[in-house]
Amino acid sequence: MQSQSKPPLLMMQTILFASTFLIALIGVPLYGILEGFTLAGWIGFVLVLGANGMSITAGYHRLWAHNAYKAHWSLRLLFALFGAAATQNSILVWASGHRRHHRHVDDIDHDPYSAKRGLWFSHIGWMLRDYPASAEDFSNAPDLQRDKIVMWQHRNYLALVIIMNVLPALALGVITGNIVEHLLLAGVLRLVVSHHSTFFINSLAHFWGRRPYTDENTARDNDFLALLTYGEGYHNYHHIFQNDYRNGIRWWHYDPTKWLIKTASWIGLTWDLKKVPDFKIQRAVLTMKFKRAEQRLLEYKGANALHLSEFLEKEYLQFRKTLQDWNAVGQEWMDAKRQSIAEQTECLQQNLADAWEHATLRSRFQELEYAMKMQIQRLETLRTQLA
């Protein structure tokens, strides 16, 4: 049960969030009115903000929290440095807490930033008080404790926060001859924007948007939030397929984190990019469409309700048959793969590759994927009739 008394305030976090927010709200506009900002100042702001944001989304989140891909030590080091500049705790603390969030999503006692406790709590309130759910527990992160860069950053976190929040802004100021401007823009304003754009995923992305893949948790897809969060706004997808290196799965989805990871793979900086098969995605979409169609039918009062109900039942049986066929074909593929490994003969492995490439199992998988897509279109037609 949720305790009625609030835990004590964490003064360091409270002072940090309050002071930087007030400087960004009052000091930055006041300086802009009195002195004015230069183009160089805004360019510096965007560059450092982008480095912070990508270090959180591509580094803290998709690399370390979810193991969605592997990265070269040089890229991991950059993520660790600019992630410290974002001042959202060390990789170890951040990623282990995020794993607990996924495991216990929406649980008011065990999810560190449960949306069920309100918008303010999930946005920032959970960091301002000493809540039990936020207590450090690294039992779910033995892999991170073996990572030398993660542990180096964790041990030296406070020093790195100070250095990485001051040094980039100071260097830009020395180069351009305007230190105060860059300390305000690339320093304070960048930190506040970086904070709250990330926090939007914990808060707004659990309250505002659509749920095309699952309604078993509060996470939602929101294209506008994706613009603010380097592609993290496709949050309903992420909560059902958390190990995919993508959040925006279509080519037109705004997900610069996905583009960075993929581009880096072309030059060997990232590899083993995990990607959910399209069939699993279509299965999740169809499951939700059937669920919503059934709910609409219960409320539908039209004369053709019986006909539409029979249509839906027929489609659902076809859906179950498609899933059974997919499992059967998948089992055939796994059996053939096991046989090739057991026999370890080059000829058999080549025959297996040829069979895959020349349409037996591969074409059957493609046919089943196509059947799923056609069902989605038919259910969309049904949805418009029930509207």
Buried (B, 14 or more C-beta within 10 A) or exposed (E): EEEEEEEEEBEEBBEBBEEBBEBBEEBBEEBBEEEEBBEBBBBBBEBBBBBBBBBBBBBBBBBBBBBBBBBBEEBBBBBBBBBBBBBBBBBBBBBBBBBBBBEBBBBBEBBBBBBBBEBEBBBBBBBBBEBEBBEEEBEBBEEBEEBEBBBBBBEBBEEBBEBBBEEBBBBBBEEBEBBEBBBBBBBBBBBBBBBBBBBBBBBBBBBBBEBBBBBEBBBBBBEEBBEBBBBBBBBBBBBBBBEBBBBBBEEEBBBBBBBBBBEBBEEEBBEEBBBBEBBBBBBBBBBBBBEBBEEBBEEBEEEEEEEBBEBBEEBBEBBEEBBEBBEEBBEEBEEBEEEBEEEEEEEBBEEBEEBBEEEBBBEBBEEBBEBBEEBEEBBEEBEEBBE
